[in-house]
Amino acid sequence: MSDAVQRPPHYNNGSIECITAIEASMSSLEFQGYCKGNCIKYLWRYQYKGKPLEDLQKALWYLEKLIKTQEEVKDGI
C-alpha cells in the first residue's frame, strides 16, 4: 500500500525524490521558506478537501522537514 504522506508514488518517479531535487535547487533559507509555506497551505485547507487527517499529516511532514533543516543550520551542517 502506498503512503500518500511519507512517500507519495507520484513524487518518486525516476532515481531521485522530488523533495530532494527541490532542496538541492535552493539555499537553506529558501528551502525553509518552501517548507513553511507548505505547512501553512496544508493547515489552511485541511477542512475543505475531504481528507483532513491526510492534510494535517502532510503539514506535520513539512514542519518536521523544516525543524530538521533548522537543526542542520544550528549545527553548521
mmCIF file of the N, C-alpha and C atoms, coordinates in Angstrom:
data_MODEL
# 
_entry.id   MODEL 
# 
loop_
_atom_site.group_PDB 
_atom_site.id 
_atom_site.type_symbol 
_atom_site.label_atom_id 
_atom_site.label_alt_id 
_atom_site.label_comp_id 
_atom_site.label_asym_id 
_atom_site.label_entity_id 
_atom_site.label_seq_id 
_atom_site.pdbx_PDB_ins_code 
_atom_site.Cartn_x 
_atom_site.Cartn_y 
_atom_site.Cartn_z 
_atom_site.occupancy 
_atom_site.B_iso_or_equiv 
_atom_site.pdbx_formal_charge 
_atom_site.auth_seq_id 
_atom_site.auth_comp_id 
_atom_site.auth_asym_id 
_atom_site.auth_atom_id 
_atom_site.pdbx_PDB_model_num 
ATOM 1   N N  . MET A 1 1  ? 0.842   -1.188 0.000   1.00 0.00 ? 1  MET A N  1 
ATOM 2   C CA . MET A 1 1  ? 0.000   0.000  0.000   1.00 0.00 ? 1  MET A CA 1 
ATOM 3   C C  . MET A 1 1  ? 0.882   1.243  0.000   1.00 0.00 ? 1  MET A C  1 
ATOM 4   N N  . SER A 1 2  ? 0.543   2.224  -0.809  1.00 0.00 ? 2  SER A N  1 
ATOM 5   C CA . SER A 1 2  ? 1.358   3.432  -0.885  1.00 0.00 ? 2  SER A CA 1 
ATOM 6   C C  . SER A 1 2  ? 1.031   4.367  0.274   1.00 0.00 ? 2  SER A C  1 
ATOM 7   N N  . ASP A 1 3  ? 1.987   5.200  0.605   1.00 0.00 ? 3  ASP A N  1 
ATOM 8   C CA . ASP A 1 3  ? 1.846   6.161  1.693   1.00 0.00 ? 3  ASP A CA 1 
ATOM 9   C C  . ASP A 1 3  ? 1.738   7.548  1.079   1.00 0.00 ? 3  ASP A C  1 
ATOM 10  N N  . ALA A 1 4  ? 0.545   8.127  1.109   1.00 0.00 ? 4  ALA A N  1 
ATOM 11  C CA . ALA A 1 4  ? 0.289   9.414  0.474   1.00 0.00 ? 4  ALA A CA 1 
ATOM 12  C C  . ALA A 1 4  ? 0.947   10.574 1.207   1.00 0.00 ? 4  ALA A C  1 
ATOM 13  N N  . VAL A 1 5  ? 1.469   10.330 2.407   1.00 0.00 ? 5  VAL A N  1 
ATOM 14  C CA . VAL A 1 5  ? 2.121   11.394 3.171   1.00 0.00 ? 5  VAL A CA 1 
ATOM 15  C C  . VAL A 1 5  ? 3.640   11.260 3.108   1.00 0.00 ? 5  VAL A C  1 
ATOM 16  N N  . GLN A 1 6  ? 4.169   10.130 3.521   1.00 0.00 ? 6  GLN A N  1 
ATOM 17  C CA . GLN A 1 6  ? 5.618   9.962  3.611   1.00 0.00 ? 6  GLN A CA 1 
ATOM 18  C C  . GLN A 1 6  ? 6.293   9.741  2.259   1.00 0.00 ? 6  GLN A C  1 
ATOM 19  N N  . ARG A 1 7  ? 5.679   8.973  1.401   1.00 0.00 ? 7  ARG A N  1 
ATOM 20  C CA . ARG A 1 7  ? 6.281   8.634  0.106   1.00 0.00 ? 7  ARG A CA 1 
ATOM 21  C C  . ARG A 1 7  ? 5.216   8.526  -0.977  1.00 0.00 ? 7  ARG A C  1 
ATOM 22  N N  . PRO A 1 8  ? 4.607   9.644  -1.361  1.00 0.00 ? 8  PRO A N  1 
ATOM 23  C CA . PRO A 1 8  ? 3.595   9.562  -2.409  1.00 0.00 ? 8  PRO A CA 1 
ATOM 24  C C  . PRO A 1 8  ? 4.229   9.067  -3.719  1.00 0.00 ? 8  PRO A C  1 
ATOM 25  N N  . PRO A 1 9  ? 3.651   8.052  -4.322  1.00 0.00 ? 9  PRO A N  1 
ATOM 26  C CA . PRO A 1 9  ? 4.280   7.455  -5.509  1.00 0.00 ? 9  PRO A CA 1 
ATOM 27  C C  . PRO A 1 9  ? 4.456   8.442  -6.656  1.00 0.00 ? 9  PRO A C  1 
ATOM 28  N N  . HIS A 1 10 ? 3.585   9.434  -6.782  1.00 0.00 ? 10 HIS A N  1 
ATOM 29  C CA . HIS A 1 10 ? 3.701   10.383 -7.880  1.00 0.00 ? 10 HIS A CA 1 
ATOM 30  C C  . HIS A 1 10 ? 4.864   11.355 -7.698  1.00 0.00 ? 10 HIS A C  1 
ATOM 31  N N  . TYR A 1 11 ? 5.542   11.353 -6.539  1.00 0.00 ? 11 TYR A N  1 
ATOM 32  C CA . TYR A 1 11 ? 6.727   12.173 -6.317  1.00 0.00 ? 11 TYR A CA 1 
ATOM 33  C C  . TYR A 1 11 ? 8.010   11.351 -6.364  1.00 0.00 ? 11 TYR A C  1 
ATOM 34  N N  . ASN A 1 12 ? 7.917   10.093 -6.719  1.00 0.00 ? 12 ASN A N  1 
ATOM 35  C CA . ASN A 1 12 ? 9.083   9.213  -6.691  1.00 0.00 ? 12 ASN A CA 1 
ATOM 36  C C  . ASN A 1 12 ? 9.341   8.540  -8.032  1.00 0.00 ? 12 ASN A C  1 
ATOM 37  N N  . ASN A 1 13 ? 9.066   9.205  -9.110  1.00 0.00 ? 13 ASN A N  1 
ATOM 38  C CA . ASN A 1 13 ? 9.378   8.647  -10.426 1.00 0.00 ? 13 ASN A CA 1 
ATOM 39  C C  . ASN A 1 13 ? 10.836  8.925  -10.747 1.00 0.00 ? 13 ASN A C  1 
ATOM 40  N N  . GLY A 1 14 ? 11.537  7.929  -11.218 1.00 0.00 ? 14 GLY A N  1 
ATOM 41  C CA . GLY A 1 14 ? 12.946  8.110  -11.524 1.00 0.00 ? 14 GLY A CA 1 
ATOM 42  C C  . GLY A 1 14 ? 13.819  7.773  -10.325 1.00 0.00 ? 14 GLY A C  1 
ATOM 43  N N  . SER A 1 15 ? 15.053  8.244  -10.370 1.00 0.00 ? 15 SER A N  1 
ATOM 44  C CA . SER A 1 15 ? 16.027  7.847  -9.356  1.00 0.00 ? 15 SER A CA 1 
ATOM 45  C C  . SER A 1 15 ? 16.145  8.830  -8.195  1.00 0.00 ? 15 SER A C  1 
ATOM 46  N N  . ILE A 1 16 ? 15.470  9.963  -8.251  1.00 0.00 ? 16 ILE A N  1 
ATOM 47  C CA . ILE A 1 16 ? 15.561  10.954 -7.186  1.00 0.00 ? 16 ILE A CA 1 
ATOM 48  C C  . ILE A 1 16 ? 14.161  11.399 -6.774  1.00 0.00 ? 16 ILE A C  1 
ATOM 49  N N  . GLU A 1 17 ? 13.974  11.558 -5.490  1.00 0.00 ? 17 GLU A N  1 
ATOM 50  C CA . GLU A 1 17 ? 12.679  12.016 -4.986  1.00 0.00 ? 17 GLU A CA 1 
ATOM 51  C C  . GLU A 1 17 ? 12.547  13.518 -5.235  1.00 0.00 ? 17 GLU A C  1 
ATOM 52  N N  . CYS A 1 18 ? 11.363  13.959 -5.553  1.00 0.00 ? 18 CYS A N  1 
ATOM 53  C CA . CYS A 1 18 ? 11.102  15.352 -5.898  1.00 0.00 ? 18 CYS A CA 1 
ATOM 54  C C  . CYS A 1 18 ? 11.585  16.311 -4.803  1.00 0.00 ? 18 CYS A C  1 
ATOM 55  N N  . ILE A 1 19 ? 11.314  16.014 -3.543  1.00 0.00 ? 19 ILE A N  1 
ATOM 56  C CA . ILE A 1 19 ? 11.694  16.916 -2.455  1.00 0.00 ? 19 ILE A CA 1 
ATOM 57  C C  . ILE A 1 19 ? 13.210  17.086 -2.388  1.00 0.00 ? 19 ILE A C  1 
ATOM 58  N N  . THR A 1 20 ? 13.954  16.042 -2.720  1.00 0.00 ? 20 THR A N  1 
ATOM 59  C CA . THR A 1 20 ? 15.419  16.115 -2.726  1.00 0.00 ? 20 THR A CA 1 
ATOM 60  C C  . THR A 1 20 ? 15.894  17.067 -3.821  1.00 0.00 ? 20 THR A C  1 
ATOM 61  N N  . ALA A 1 21 ? 15.280  16.998 -4.989  1.00 0.00 ? 21 ALA A N  1 
ATOM 62  C CA . ALA A 1 21 ? 15.641  17.898 -6.088  1.00 0.00 ? 21 ALA A CA 1 
ATOM 63  C C  . ALA A 1 21 ? 15.281  19.340 -5.751  1.00 0.00 ? 21 ALA A C  1 
ATOM 64  N N  . ILE A 1 22 ? 14.124  19.537 -5.135  1.00 0.00 ? 22 ILE A N  1 
ATOM 65  C CA . ILE A 1 22 ? 13.716  20.890 -4.749  1.00 0.00 ? 22 ILE A CA 1 
ATOM 66  C C  . ILE A 1 22 ? 14.715  21.463 -3.749  1.00 0.00 ? 22 ILE A C  1 
ATOM 67  N N  . GLU A 1 23 ? 15.061  20.681 -2.732  1.00 0.00 ? 23 GLU A N  1 
ATOM 68  C CA . GLU A 1 23 ? 16.006  21.149 -1.718  1.00 0.00 ? 23 GLU A CA 1 
ATOM 69  C C  . GLU A 1 23 ? 17.369  21.471 -2.343  1.00 0.00 ? 23 GLU A C  1 
ATOM 70  N N  . ALA A 1 24 ? 17.816  20.642 -3.262  1.00 0.00 ? 24 ALA A N  1 
ATOM 71  C CA . ALA A 1 24 ? 19.112  20.864 -3.900  1.00 0.00 ? 24 ALA A CA 1 
ATOM 72  C C  . ALA A 1 24 ? 19.126  22.124 -4.762  1.00 0.00 ? 24 ALA A C  1 
ATOM 73  N N  . SER A 1 25 ? 17.961  22.547 -5.220  1.00 0.00 ? 25 SER A N  1 
ATOM 74  C CA . SER A 1 25 ? 17.892  23.710 -6.104  1.00 0.00 ? 25 SER A CA 1 
ATOM 75  C C  . SER A 1 25 ? 17.808  25.035 -5.346  1.00 0.00 ? 25 SER A C  1 
ATOM 76  N N  . MET A 1 26 ? 17.762  24.972 -4.008  1.00 0.00 ? 26 MET A N  1 
ATOM 77  C CA . MET A 1 26 ? 17.547  26.177 -3.193  1.00 0.00 ? 26 MET A CA 1 
ATOM 78  C C  . MET A 1 26 ? 18.620  26.319 -2.132  1.00 0.00 ? 26 MET A C  1 
ATOM 79  N N  . SER A 1 27 ? 18.768  27.554 -1.659  1.00 0.00 ? 27 SER A N  1 
ATOM 80  C CA . SER A 1 27 ? 19.599  27.764 -0.476  1.00 0.00 ? 27 SER A CA 1 
ATOM 81  C C  . SER A 1 27 ? 18.838  27.212 0.729   1.00 0.00 ? 27 SER A C  1 
ATOM 82  N N  . SER A 1 28 ? 19.521  27.072 1.847   1.00 0.00 ? 28 SER A N  1 
ATOM 83  C CA . SER A 1 28 ? 18.877  26.587 3.072   1.00 0.00 ? 28 SER A CA 1 
ATOM 84  C C  . SER A 1 28 ? 17.716  27.492 3.471   1.00 0.00 ? 28 SER A C  1 
ATOM 85  N N  . LEU A 1 29 ? 17.922  28.791 3.389   1.00 0.00 ? 29 LEU A N  1 
ATOM 86  C CA . LEU A 1 29 ? 16.875  29.739 3.762   1.00 0.00 ? 29 LEU A CA 1 
ATOM 87  C C  . LEU A 1 29 ? 15.673  29.641 2.823   1.00 0.00 ? 29 LEU A C  1 
ATOM 88  N N  . GLU A 1 30 ? 15.933  29.493 1.542   1.00 0.00 ? 30 GLU A N  1 
ATOM 89  C CA . GLU A 1 30 ? 14.837  29.341 0.578   1.00 0.00 ? 30 GLU A CA 1 
ATOM 90  C C  . GLU A 1 30 ? 14.053  28.067 0.850   1.00 0.00 ? 30 GLU A C  1 
ATOM 91  N N  . PHE A 1 31 ? 14.760  26.978 1.130   1.00 0.00 ? 31 PHE A N  1 
ATOM 92  C CA . PHE A 1 31 ? 14.088  25.717 1.391   1.00 0.00 ? 31 PHE A CA 1 
ATOM 93  C C  . PHE A 1 31 ? 13.257  25.786 2.667   1.00 0.00 ? 31 PHE A C  1 
ATOM 94  N N  . GLN A 1 32 ? 13.752  26.491 3.675   1.00 0.00 ? 32 GLN A N  1 
ATOM 95  C CA . GLN A 1 32 ? 12.966  26.675 4.898   1.00 0.00 ? 32 GLN A CA 1 
ATOM 96  C C  . GLN A 1 32 ? 11.669  27.416 4.584   1.00 0.00 ? 32 GLN A C  1 
ATOM 97  N N  . GLY A 1 33 ? 11.745  28.423 3.728   1.00 0.00 ? 33 GLY A N  1 
ATOM 98  C CA . GLY A 1 33 ? 10.543  29.153 3.316   1.00 0.00 ? 33 GLY A CA 1 
ATOM 99  C C  . GLY A 1 33 ? 9.569   28.264 2.561   1.00 0.00 ? 33 GLY A C  1 
ATOM 100 N N  . TYR A 1 34 ? 10.111  27.389 1.722   1.00 0.00 ? 34 TYR A N  1 
ATOM 101 C CA . TYR A 1 34 ? 9.280   26.433 0.979   1.00 0.00 ? 34 TYR A CA 1 
ATOM 102 C C  . TYR A 1 34 ? 8.538   25.521 1.954   1.00 0.00 ? 34 TYR A C  1 
ATOM 103 N N  . CYS A 1 35 ? 9.251   24.988 2.934   1.00 0.00 ? 35 CYS A N  1 
ATOM 104 C CA . CYS A 1 35 ? 8.626   24.100 3.921   1.00 0.00 ? 35 CYS A CA 1 
ATOM 105 C C  . CYS A 1 35 ? 7.572   24.839 4.745   1.00 0.00 ? 35 CYS A C  1 
ATOM 106 N N  . LYS A 1 36 ? 7.906   26.050 5.167   1.00 0.00 ? 36 LYS A N  1 
ATOM 107 C CA . LYS A 1 36 ? 6.949   26.859 5.940   1.00 0.00 ? 36 LYS A CA 1 
ATOM 108 C C  . LYS A 1 36 ? 5.682   27.120 5.125   1.00 0.00 ? 36 LYS A C  1 
ATOM 109 N N  . GLY A 1 37 ? 5.861   27.469 3.865   1.00 0.00 ? 37 GLY A N  1 
ATOM 110 C CA . GLY A 1 37 ? 4.707   27.729 3.003   1.00 0.00 ? 37 GLY A CA 1 
ATOM 111 C C  . GLY A 1 37 ? 3.825   26.502 2.838   1.00 0.00 ? 37 GLY A C  1 
ATOM 112 N N  . ASN A 1 38 ? 4.434   25.338 2.713   1.00 0.00 ? 38 ASN A N  1 
ATOM 113 C CA . ASN A 1 38 ? 3.647   24.119 2.585   1.00 0.00 ? 38 ASN A CA 1 
ATOM 114 C C  . ASN A 1 38 ? 2.924   23.778 3.882   1.00 0.00 ? 38 ASN A C  1 
ATOM 115 N N  . CYS A 1 39 ? 3.555   24.026 5.020   1.00 0.00 ? 39 CYS A N  1 
ATOM 116 C CA . CYS A 1 39 ? 2.854   23.842 6.310   1.00 0.00 ? 39 CYS A CA 1 
ATOM 117 C C  . CYS A 1 39 ? 1.589   24.691 6.337   1.00 0.00 ? 39 CYS A C  1 
ATOM 118 N N  . ILE A 1 40 ? 1.751   25.955 5.998   1.00 0.00 ? 40 ILE A N  1 
ATOM 119 C CA . ILE A 1 40 ? 0.614   26.882 6.008   1.00 0.00 ? 40 ILE A CA 1 
ATOM 120 C C  . ILE A 1 40 ? -0.466  26.414 5.038   1.00 0.00 ? 40 ILE A C  1 
ATOM 121 N N  . LYS A 1 41 ? -0.053  26.001 3.837   1.00 0.00 ? 41 LYS A N  1 
ATOM 122 C CA . LYS A 1 41 ? -1.004  25.553 2.813   1.00 0.00 ? 41 LYS A CA 1 
ATOM 123 C C  . LYS A 1 41 ? -1.863  24.400 3.325   1.00 0.00 ? 41 LYS A C  1 
ATOM 124 N N  . TYR A 1 42 ? -1.208  23.379 3.879   1.00 0.00 ? 42 TYR A N  1 
ATOM 125 C CA . TYR A 1 42 ? -1.956  22.207 4.326   1.00 0.00 ? 42 TYR A CA 1 
ATOM 126 C C  . TYR A 1 42 ? -2.813  22.515 5.557   1.00 0.00 ? 42 TYR A C  1 
ATOM 127 N N  . LEU A 1 43 ? -2.341  23.364 6.440   1.00 0.00 ? 43 LEU A N  1 
ATOM 128 C CA . LEU A 1 43 ? -3.161  23.757 7.587   1.00 0.00 ? 43 LEU A CA 1 
ATOM 129 C C  . LEU A 1 43 ? -4.356  24.602 7.142   1.00 0.00 ? 43 LEU A C  1 
ATOM 130 N N  . TRP A 1 44 ? -4.143  25.433 6.155   1.00 0.00 ? 44 TRP A N  1 
ATOM 131 C CA . TRP A 1 44 ? -5.189  26.333 5.652   1.00 0.00 ? 44 TRP A CA 1 
ATOM 132 C C  . TRP A 1 44 ? -6.369  25.555 5.064   1.00 0.00 ? 44 TRP A C  1 
ATOM 133 N N  . ARG A 1 45 ? -6.073  24.478 4.369   1.00 0.00 ? 45 ARG A N  1 
ATOM 134 C CA . ARG A 1 45 ? -7.135  23.814 3.603   1.00 0.00 ? 45 ARG A CA 1 
ATOM 135 C C  . ARG A 1 45 ? -7.566  22.458 4.150   1.00 0.00 ? 45 ARG A C  1 
ATOM 136 N N  . TYR A 1 46 ? -7.038  22.022 5.287   1.00 0.00 ? 46 TYR A N  1 
ATOM 137 C CA . TYR A 1 46 ? -7.311  20.655 5.741   1.00 0.00 ? 46 TYR A CA 1 
ATOM 138 C C  . TYR A 1 46 ? -8.790  20.370 5.945   1.00 0.00 ? 46 TYR A C  1 
ATOM 139 N N  . GLN A 1 47 ? -9.587  21.361 6.231   1.00 0.00 ? 47 GLN A N  1 
ATOM 140 C CA . GLN A 1 47 ? -11.023 21.139 6.471   1.00 0.00 ? 47 GLN A CA 1 
ATOM 141 C C  . GLN A 1 47 ? -11.848 21.127 5.187   1.00 0.00 ? 47 GLN A C  1 
ATOM 142 N N  . TYR A 1 48 ? -11.227 21.453 4.059   1.00 0.00 ? 48 TYR A N  1 
ATOM 143 C CA . TYR A 1 48 ? -12.012 21.686 2.853   1.00 0.00 ? 48 TYR A CA 1 
ATOM 144 C C  . TYR A 1 48 ? -11.797 20.687 1.722   1.00 0.00 ? 48 TYR A C  1 
ATOM 145 N N  . LYS A 1 49 ? -10.813 19.821 1.793   1.00 0.00 ? 49 LYS A N  1 
ATOM 146 C CA . LYS A 1 49 ? -10.509 18.930 0.682   1.00 0.00 ? 49 LYS A CA 1 
ATOM 147 C C  . LYS A 1 49 ? -11.089 17.537 0.824   1.00 0.00 ? 49 LYS A C  1 
ATOM 148 N N  . GLY A 1 50 ? -11.602 17.212 1.984   1.00 0.00 ? 50 GLY A N  1 
ATOM 149 C CA . GLY A 1 50 ? -12.199 15.897 2.175   1.00 0.00 ? 50 GLY A CA 1 
ATOM 150 C C  . GLY A 1 50 ? -11.274 14.865 2.799   1.00 0.00 ? 50 GLY A C  1 
ATOM 151 N N  . LYS A 1 51 ? -10.026 15.223 3.039   1.00 0.00 ? 51 LYS A N  1 
ATOM 152 C CA . LYS A 1 51 ? -9.072  14.326 3.690   1.00 0.00 ? 51 LYS A CA 1 
ATOM 153 C C  . LYS A 1 51 ? -8.324  15.102 4.781   1.00 0.00 ? 51 LYS A C  1 
ATOM 154 N N  . PRO A 1 52 ? -9.050  15.526 5.812   1.00 0.00 ? 52 PRO A N  1 
ATOM 155 C CA . PRO A 1 52 ? -8.420  16.404 6.809   1.00 0.00 ? 52 PRO A CA 1 
ATOM 156 C C  . PRO A 1 52 ? -7.224  15.773 7.512   1.00 0.00 ? 52 PRO A C  1 
ATOM 157 N N  . LEU A 1 53 ? -7.308  14.517 7.883   1.00 0.00 ? 53 LEU A N  1 
ATOM 158 C CA . LEU A 1 53 ? -6.190  13.878 8.578   1.00 0.00 ? 53 LEU A CA 1 
ATOM 159 C C  . LEU A 1 53 ? -4.959  13.809 7.680   1.00 0.00 ? 53 LEU A C  1 
ATOM 160 N N  . GLU A 1 54 ? -5.151  13.454 6.433   1.00 0.00 ? 54 GLU A N  1 
ATOM 161 C CA . GLU A 1 54 ? -4.028  13.380 5.500   1.00 0.00 ? 54 GLU A CA 1 
ATOM 162 C C  . GLU A 1 54 ? -3.363  14.749 5.335   1.00 0.00 ? 54 GLU A C  1 
ATOM 163 N N  . ASP A 1 55 ? -4.145  15.809 5.201   1.00 0.00 ? 55 ASP A N  1 
ATOM 164 C CA . ASP A 1 55 ? -3.559  17.143 5.058   1.00 0.00 ? 55 ASP A CA 1 
ATOM 165 C C  . ASP A 1 55 ? -2.839  17.571 6.335   1.00 0.00 ? 55 ASP A C  1 
ATOM 166 N N  . LEU A 1 56 ? -3.367  17.233 7.498   1.00 0.00 ? 56 LEU A N  1 
ATOM 167 C CA . LEU A 1 56 ? -2.669  17.543 8.748   1.00 0.00 ? 56 LEU A CA 1 
ATOM 168 C C  . LEU A 1 56 ? -1.365  16.770 8.856   1.00 0.00 ? 56 LEU A C  1 
ATOM 169 N N  . GLN A 1 57 ? -1.359  15.530 8.400   1.00 0.00 ? 57 GLN A N  1 
ATOM 170 C CA . GLN A 1 57 ? -0.124  14.737 8.399   1.00 0.00 ? 57 GLN A CA 1 
ATOM 171 C C  . GLN A 1 57 ? 0.894   15.324 7.430   1.00 0.00 ? 57 GLN A C  1 
ATOM 172 N N  . LYS A 1 58 ? 0.430   15.840 6.305   1.00 0.00 ? 58 LYS A N  1 
ATOM 173 C CA . LYS A 1 58 ? 1.336   16.480 5.352   1.00 0.00 ? 58 LYS A CA 1 
ATOM 174 C C  . LYS A 1 58 ? 1.917   17.762 5.947   1.00 0.00 ? 58 LYS A C  1 
ATOM 175 N N  . ALA A 1 59 ? 1.088   18.536 6.645   1.00 0.00 ? 59 ALA A N  1 
ATOM 176 C CA . ALA A 1 59 ? 1.591   19.740 7.312   1.00 0.00 ? 59 ALA A CA 1 
ATOM 177 C C  . ALA A 1 59 ? 2.665   19.366 8.322   1.00 0.00 ? 59 ALA A C  1 
ATOM 178 N N  . LEU A 1 60 ? 2.429   18.307 9.070   1.00 0.00 ? 60 LEU A N  1 
ATOM 179 C CA . LEU A 1 60 ? 3.403   17.833 10.050  1.00 0.00 ? 60 LEU A CA 1 
ATOM 180 C C  . LEU A 1 60 ? 4.682   17.369 9.358   1.00 0.00 ? 60 LEU A C  1 
ATOM 181 N N  . TRP A 1 61 ? 4.569   16.687 8.231   1.00 0.00 ? 61 TRP A N  1 
ATOM 182 C CA . TRP A 1 61 ? 5.742   16.224 7.490   1.00 0.00 ? 61 TRP A CA 1 
ATOM 183 C C  . TRP A 1 61 ? 6.628   17.416 7.112   1.00 0.00 ? 61 TRP A C  1 
ATOM 184 N N  . TYR A 1 62 ? 6.001   18.472 6.583   1.00 0.00 ? 62 TYR A N  1 
ATOM 185 C CA . TYR A 1 62 ? 6.768   19.659 6.203   1.00 0.00 ? 62 TYR A CA 1 
ATOM 186 C C  . TYR A 1 62 ? 7.322   20.381 7.432   1.00 0.00 ? 62 TYR A C  1 
ATOM 187 N N  . LEU A 1 63 ? 6.576   20.398 8.526   1.00 0.00 ? 63 LEU A N  1 
ATOM 188 C CA . LEU A 1 63 ? 7.084   21.003 9.758   1.00 0.00 ? 63 LEU A CA 1 
ATOM 189 C C  . LEU A 1 63 ? 8.307   20.244 10.261  1.00 0.00 ? 63 LEU A C  1 
ATOM 190 N N  . GLU A 1 64 ? 8.251   18.931 10.228  1.00 0.00 ? 64 GLU A N  1 
ATOM 191 C CA . GLU A 1 64 ? 9.409   18.129 10.656  1.00 0.00 ? 64 GLU A CA 1 
ATOM 192 C C  . GLU A 1 64 ? 10.607  18.358 9.734   1.00 0.00 ? 64 GLU A C  1 
ATOM 193 N N  . LYS A 1 65 ? 10.360  18.508 8.448   1.00 0.00 ? 65 LYS A N  1 
ATOM 194 C CA . LYS A 1 65 ? 11.439  18.809 7.497   1.00 0.00 ? 65 LYS A CA 1 
ATOM 195 C C  . LYS A 1 65 ? 12.028  20.185 7.802   1.00 0.00 ? 65 LYS A C  1 
ATOM 196 N N  . LEU A 1 66 ? 11.176  21.143 8.122   1.00 0.00 ? 66 LEU A N  1 
ATOM 197 C CA . LEU A 1 66 ? 11.635  22.487 8.482   1.00 0.00 ? 66 LEU A CA 1 
ATOM 198 C C  . LEU A 1 66 ? 12.472  22.451 9.757   1.00 0.00 ? 66 LEU A C  1 
ATOM 199 N N  . ILE A 1 67 ? 12.028  21.708 10.750  1.00 0.00 ? 67 ILE A N  1 
ATOM 200 C CA . ILE A 1 67 ? 12.779  21.578 12.002  1.00 0.00 ? 67 ILE A CA 1 
ATOM 201 C C  . ILE A 1 67 ? 14.144  20.947 11.736  1.00 0.00 ? 67 ILE A C  1 
ATOM 202 N N  . LYS A 1 68 ? 14.177  19.900 10.940  1.00 0.00 ? 68 LYS A N  1 
ATOM 203 C CA . LYS A 1 68 ? 15.441  19.231 10.618  1.00 0.00 ? 68 LYS A CA 1 
ATOM 204 C C  . LYS A 1 68 ? 16.394  20.196 9.917   1.00 0.00 ? 68 LYS A C  1 
ATOM 205 N N  . THR A 1 69 ? 15.881  20.957 8.979   1.00 0.00 ? 69 THR A N  1 
ATOM 206 C CA . THR A 1 69 ? 16.703  21.928 8.258   1.00 0.00 ? 69 THR A CA 1 
ATOM 207 C C  . THR A 1 69 ? 17.245  22.979 9.218   1.00 0.00 ? 69 THR A C  1 
ATOM 208 N N  . GLN A 1 70 ? 16.410  23.436 10.148  1.00 0.00 ? 70 GLN A N  1 
ATOM 209 C CA . GLN A 1 70 ? 16.839  24.441 11.121  1.00 0.00 ? 70 GLN A CA 1 
ATOM 210 C C  . GLN A 1 70 ? 17.900  23.866 12.055  1.00 0.00 ? 70 GLN A C  1 
ATOM 211 N N  . GLU A 1 71 ? 17.747  22.627 12.454  1.00 0.00 ? 71 GLU A N  1 
ATOM 212 C CA . GLU A 1 71 ? 18.754  21.976 13.304  1.00 0.00 ? 71 GLU A CA 1 
ATOM 213 C C  . GLU A 1 71 ? 20.087  21.874 12.578  1.00 0.00 ? 71 GLU A C  1 
ATOM 214 N N  . GLU A 1 72 ? 20.047  21.586 11.280  1.00 0.00 ? 72 GLU A N  1 
ATOM 215 C CA . GLU A 1 72 ? 21.270  21.494 10.493  1.00 0.00 ? 72 GLU A CA 1 
ATOM 216 C C  . GLU A 1 72 ? 21.956  22.852 10.413  1.00 0.00 ? 72 GLU A C  1 
ATOM 217 N N  . VAL A 1 73 ? 21.173  23.918 10.268  1.00 0.00 ? 73 VAL A N  1 
ATOM 218 C CA . VAL A 1 73 ? 21.742  25.268 10.243  1.00 0.00 ? 73 VAL A CA 1 
ATOM 219 C C  . VAL A 1 73 ? 22.411  25.575 11.581  1.00 0.00 ? 73 VAL A C  1 
ATOM 220 N N  . LYS A 1 74 ? 21.716  25.237 12.661  1.00 0.00 ? 74 LYS A N  1 
ATOM 221 C CA . LYS A 1 74 ? 22.242  25.480 14.011  1.00 0.00 ? 74 LYS A CA 1 
ATOM 222 C C  . LYS A 1 74 ? 23.540  24.714 14.238  1.00 0.00 ? 74 LYS A C  1 
ATOM 223 N N  . ASP A 1 75 ? 23.603  23.496 13.715  1.00 0.00 ? 75 ASP A N  1 
ATOM 224 C CA . ASP A 1 75 ? 24.780  22.650 13.896  1.00 0.00 ? 75 ASP A CA 1 
ATOM 225 C C  . ASP A 1 75 ? 25.864  22.906 12.859  1.00 0.00 ? 75 ASP A C  1 
ATOM 226 N N  . GLY A 1 76 ? 25.600  23.823 11.936  1.00 0.00 ? 76 GLY A N  1 
ATOM 227 C CA . GLY A 1 76 ? 26.593  24.152 10.922  1.00 0.00 ? 76 GLY A CA 1 
ATOM 228 C C  . GLY A 1 76 ? 26.776  23.110 9.836   1.00 0.00 ? 76 GLY A C  1 
ATOM 229 N N  . ILE A 1 77 ? 25.759  22.330 9.603   1.00 0.00 ? 77 ILE A N  1 
ATOM 230 C CA . ILE A 1 77 ? 25.843  21.278 8.575   1.00 0.00 ? 77 ILE A CA 1 
ATOM 231 C C  . ILE A 1 77 ? 25.518  21.867 7.207   1.00 0.00 ? 77 ILE A C  1 
# 
